[in-house]
Amino acid sequence: MNLKLVHDAVDAYKAKASESDAARLSFFEGLFTIQQERADELCAAQDYRGLSIEDAEASYIALEPLLEKAPVEIDETSFFGTCNKIADYLAENAGLEDSVRVALQEIDWYKFVGKLDLALAGSKPPEFIEESLKGFDSFDISPEAPVSIVMMVVAFALRCHIQPAAEKLFGQVSKKIAASPQREHPLCCPICGSPATASQVDIASGIDGRSRKQYCSMCGTIWPFERMRCGVCGTENASRLHYFHVDGDSSHRLQNCDECGQYQRMVFEEDLSIPLCMEVEDVVMARLDAVALDPRFRAE
């Protein structure tokens, strides 16, 4: 991620944010800084080669996550260090209840990481998270430490380890192949296979109008996507897609799909008055989830 862009976007939002929103932005700004600095350290220490351009493009076209073809080797001791660092940050800065904070600090992360399937983490991240959740009871974690918080640490740590590889792999797919309108773009992340976290619609340029991209928070990949298409089920039936936004904020919208009954958060750069940074937008658009889950919204 681009830390300068993160800082610029956070500063711009904080200038008009409430005290609680500003505190939340500051928290994530610190977390993103830790993640990127750790990713840089890991990138410098690794000799990750990725795929050949031919193999990368073939997998992209076949809608096969590239990380499955060229897994990242995640060292157990290294991953323990990352989890420990992020857990300490959350304990000190996330505003957790004292009992939760203490329980998080008391976790033996080396023992915990030793029970994780890091080979799966480096090849199929979403499956790794799912399997870790299923087997969580076997990790001997204090009930005072919520599953959601512990797995948050794991997911935040995982991005540090797979982001450098994701950047290299996506760089091995030519822009011509990735942006080609002649084929269907990947619905899930073309690198790690995770569902898209959010969507961005760029400023209109030339005769092509506004382009759209999908963002994956698991590995940080941003890839081209069809402008009028459901980001969840992939339907291109425009009559089944509807857009909603909170009064006074047309830059952040919900794309609601009648076909699958799901939604995706979207940011429209043309209506945005600050630098576009998808990591920060993911934080800002969290309020849209509450709107989408409101029964009154569903009733519409």
Helices and strands as residue ranges (DSSP letters): H 3-14, H 19-45, H 53-61, H 66-69, H 76-93, H 98-105, H 109-114, H 118-121, H 125-134, G 136-139, H 147-171, H 175-179, E 198-201, G 206-208, E 212-215, E 222-225, G 238-240, E 241-245, E 252-257, E 263-268, G 269-271, H 278-284, H 286-293, H 295-299
